[in-house]
Amino acid sequence: MHDVRRNIRLLAWFNFLLDFRLYAPVMVIYFERVTHSYALAMSVLSMVMLAAAALEVPTGIISDRIGRKRTVIYGAVGGLASVTCYAIGGTYWMLLVGAIFDGLARALFSGNNDALLHDTLAEMGARDDYQHQLGRVSSAYQIALAVSALIGSILAAISFPLVMWLSVLPKVAMVGVSLRFVEPNIHTDESGNLFAHLKEALRNIIRNPRLRMLSMGQIIGFGLGEASFMFRTVFIEMLWPLWAIGVARMISNVCAATSFYFAGSLLKRFGERKLLFGGMILSEFTNLTALIFASVVSPVFMGATSIFFGVNTVSLNGMMQREFSDAQRATMGSVTAFGGSLLFAALSVMLGWLADAIGVREALIIANILAFTPLIFFRLAFQSVKLAETNMAKANG
């Protein structure tokens, strides 16, 4: 009998291989060289998220019904196909094909992999350790991005095709790791039909005010934050040479990896509310200042704000997992990811269009001002908890 505990170690390696993307720090620049337009370059990323959005809910349902392991395998194959198409490149249409496979992989992973970790810990009797373990395995993402960013930007200064084809190799290894996962026992919902399953997941979100507000904040935060982060490379290229872009990304990823690794311990000591609000406010204010007073040190300050990213992500993820139902866990996560993907798809093209029209820095400043919006929804989420506790106290009194 296989030991389900090995899933935690395998998930860390899988995450490392998933985000070991040598092309990541120069992706927008590479797409722009193929398409000759920032708007078209960002539209490739938009297609990634449109494809992910279209497939989010179906893949979440698939995960809940056929299992976590098989869903991971399908996603790994999709990821391999995506990077291969990017490497072939040459035309805008080939990039779009790669984007569709990329979106498929993201959709398969988004709700499933968190549910895989949660179900694994539940089977081990360690459900309360979720945030701690999520932070540890998620730090592997950032370590991979840090290492690959430095290497990739240096190689890009030599040859973009070399960077793209070398990026295929980690995806081959990722498929191999996906075959080694053990299917946890606690997850499936084989009763009813697909529409009933989705209806129940949506009902659980709509009727839960705390989850509803957390989901809205997550959707807006992801859409704005991810689009701005992807496009930030273009701003950095205005200040630093191409080979040094990886250094800026490495700073960001090392800070994020540290944040993820210690997230569980920090959350236990200081609490979710203080870290979430304090981290977001300080991070967005620093980014905005670095953009308004742009200088050679701006990329360093912007990268350093990622020290809050891991803690904020783990905090938000843990709060949402506590509100999810076991039978629709992956589906409910995919519903939120669906909204985030749609918003990213719209904002990424808009950001590219604004950059073509008014300038890169100006477009990023507008996006960064809007990035404070999720705080409103997170505040409402915490207020809903206080209201529920007050009502309960009155009922018991």
N, C-alpha and C positions, 0 to 999 in steps of 0.2 A: 504493500500500500504506500502510495506516494505521500510525502509530508507536505502539507499545504503551506507550512512556514517558509519554504524556499521561495514562494512567490514574492516575498518582500525583497529578498536579495536580487531575484531576477528582474523585478520591476525597476530597481535602481539601475541595473545594467541596461535594461531596455530604454529607460528614459535618457541615459547617457548617449546611446546610439541614435535614438530618435532625434536629439537636438545637436548631435555632432555634425553641424552643417557648415562646411568650409565656405560656402557661398553666402551665408547669412549676413555678414557685415557689408557685403557689396551687392546684395540681391537687387535692390532698387536701381542701383547704378548699372548693373548688368542688363536688367530688363529695359532700361532707358536706352542703352546702346543698341539693343535689338529693335526697339520700337521707335526710337528717336522722339520720344515725348514722355514727360513726367506723368501726364494724365493717363496715357496708355500703359505706362509701366505700373502705375498704381491700380489700373483696371485689371491687371493680371492678379494682383493680390485681392482685388475685389471679387474676381471670379472664384478664387480659393474659398472665400467666405460665403459667396452665394451658393456654391456647390455644397459646402459644409452645412449651410442653413437648410437647403432643400433636403438634405439627407440626415440631419440631426435627429429628428424625432423617429423616423423609421429605424435608424441604426440603434437608437436607445431602446426601442421596443425589441429589436432583434437580440440585443444583449440580454435583456430581461427574460427572453424566451428560449434562446438557444445556448446561452452560456457566455461567460467572460472570456475564456481562453480562445474559443473559435473566433470571437469578435476581434481579439487582439491580433490573431493570425491574419485575418482578412485586412485589417488596417495596415499591418506591416507590409503586406504585398502591395497595397495601394501606395504606401509611402515610397517603396522601391520604384514603382512605375512612374511616380511623379518626378522624382529627382532625375530619372533616366530621360524623361521628356525634356526637362529643363536643360540637361546637358546636351541633348541633341540640338535644341534651340534653333537658331537660324531665322525663324519666322515668328511673328506674333501669334499665329494660330497654334504652332507647336507649344508655345508657352502656355496658351490657354488649355490645351489638352493636359499638360502637366499640372496646371492649376486645378482642374477638375479632379484628377487623381489625388492631389494634395488635399482638396476639400473632403473627398471621400474618407481618406485616412484620418483627418482631424475629427470628422463626425463619428467614426467608429471608436476613436480613442476617448472623446470628450467626456461622455457620461460613464463609459464602460470602465476605464482604468481606475478612476476613483472608487467606483463600485467594487471592482476586483480587490482593491486594497481593503475596503471596508468589510466586504464579505469574508476575506481571508482572516482579518482580525476577529470578526465575529465568531468564526468557526474555532479560532484559537482561544476564545473567551477573553479577548483583549480589546473589545470595542472602544473602551475609553481611551485607548492609546492611539486613536486614529490621527489626531492632529500632530502628535509627536512623530509618528511614522511617516505621515504625509510630508512633513517638512524634510525629513531625512531623504526619502526617495526622490523628492522634487529638487533637492539640491543638486542631484546628478544632472538635471537639465542644464542648470546654470554653469556647472563645471565644464560640461561638454561645450556649451556656447562660448565660454571664456577661452578655452584652449583652441577651439576651431576658429574663433574670430581672429586671434592673433596670427595663426598660421595661414588662414584663408586670405586675409588682407595682404599679407606679404606675397603670397603666391599670385594673387590677382594683379599685382603690379607687374608680374612676369607674364601671366597668361590667364585669361578668363576661362577658356575651354579646359585648361588643366585643373583649375579649381572645381569646375562643375563635374568633371568625370571622376575626380578623386572623391567627390561627395557621394558617389554611388556606393562605394565600398562599405561604409558603415550601415547602409540600408540593407545590404545583403546579410551582414552579420545580425542585424535586427530581426530579420525573418527567422534566422536560426534560433535566436533567443526566444522568440514568440512560441516556438514549438515545445519549449521546455516547461511552460507554465502548468500548474495543477489547477483543475477546475474546482473552486470551492462549492460546498453543498448548499449554502444558504443564499439563494438568490432568485430562483426561477418562479415565473408566474405563467403556468400553462393553461389556466382556466380562462374561459371566455374568448372573445375575438380581439383582433388588434385595435379596433375602434373603441371597444369597451375599455381596453387597457389604457389607451391614450386619454379617453374621457375621464377616467378615474384619476390619472396623473394631473390633468389640467384642473379638475375639481379640487384636488388636494392643495394645489398652488393658490387658486383663486380664493378658497375659503380660509386660508391661513394668512392673516394680515402681516405677520412678521416675515414669512417666506415671500410673500408678494413684494414687500418693500426691498428685501434683500436681493430678490431677483431683478428688480428694476435697477437698483444701484449697480449690480453686477453687469447687467446688459450695457448700460451707459458707460460704465467705467472701462469695460473691455473694448467697446467700439471706439471710443475716443482715445484711450490709452494705447491700444495696439496700433492703430493707424498712425498716431503721432510717433510712436517708438520706431516703427518701420521706416517712416519718412525722415526721421532724424539723421540718418546716415548722410542724406544730401546736404543738410545743414553743416554737419561735421566736415564734409569734403570741402566746404567753402573756407574752412579755417585750418585744416590739417591736410597733409599729403595723403594720397590714396593708401599707401602702405601702413599709415599710422591709424587708419580708421579702426582697425582691429584692436588697437590699444584702448580706444574709447569704449568699444564694446566689451573688451576684457574687464575693464574697471567695473562696468555695469554688471556683468555676469558674476564676477567674483563677489561683489557686494551682495547680489541677489542670492548666490549660493550660500554665503554666510548667514544671511537672513533666514533662508529656508531651514538650514541645519539647526539653528538655535530657536526656531519659531515656537516649537512646543514648550520649551522651558520658559521662554519669555512670556508666552500667553498665560501660563500657569502663575507666573509671578505678578504680572502687571494687569492682566485681564484684557479681554478682546476690545472693549470700547475705547480705552485709553490709547492702545497701540494703533487701532484702525484709524481713529480720527486724527491723532497726533501725527502719525506717519503720513497720511494722505495730505494733510494741510502743509506740513513742512516740505514734503516732496514736490508738490505742485507749485508752491511758492518759489522754491529754489529753481525749478525748471523755467518758470516764467521770468525770473530775474536774469538767469543765464541767457535767455533769448533776447530780452529787451536790451541788456548791456552786453551784447555779443563781443567776445574776445577769444583769444587763444586758449584761455582756461575754461571757457564755457563747457566744452565736452566733458571735462573732468568733473565739474560740479553736477552736470546732468547725469553722468554715469554713477556718481556717488549716491544719488537719491534712490538707487535700487536697493540700498540697505534696508529700506522699508518694504520692498516689494514682496519678499518671501513671507514675512510676518503677516502682512495684509491679506495675501492670497490664502494662506493657511487658516487665518482667523475667519475669513468669509466662507471658505469652503467648509470648515468644521461646523459653523453655525447653520449652514444650509443642509448639510448631511443630517444634522440632528432633527431637522424638520421634515426630511424626506421619509416616505414609507418604504419598507423593505421590498415590497412586491413591485413598486414602480421606481426604484432608486435611480437606475440609469436613465430611464425615460424622463423623469423629472429634471435631472441634471441636463439632459439634452434639450429640453424645452427652453431652459434659460440660455444655453449655449446657442440655440437657434436664434433667439432675439439678438444676442451679441454679434453673431455672424452677419445677420442682416444689417445691423447698424454699421458694423465695420465696412461692409461692402459699399454702403452708400457714402460713408465719410471718407474712405480712402480715395475714391474717385474725386470727391469734392475737394479734398486736400490737395491732390495733384493738380486739379483745375485752378484752385486758388494760387498755387505756387507758380503755375504758368502765367497767371494773370497779374498778380500783385507781388510775387516774390516768395521765396522759400521761408525766410525768417518770419515774415508777416503772417503767412498761412499757419505756421506752427504756433505763433503767439495767440491767434484766434482759437485754435484747437485747445491750447493749454488753459485759456480762461474758462472755456466750457468744461474742462476736466474737473472743476470743483463741484459740478452738478450732482454727482453720486452721493456726496455728503448729505444732501437733503433727504434722500431715501434711506440712507443708513441711520440717520437720526430718527426718522419715523419708525424704523424697525425696532430700535431700542425703546422708543416711547411706547410701542405696542406691548412690549414685554412688561414695562412698568404698569401700564393700564391693566393688563391681565392679572398681575400680581396684586394690585390694589383691589380689583373686583373680587379676587379669590379671598383676600383677607377680610373684606366686608361680608362675604358669604359665610365665612367660617366664624366671624365675630358675632 
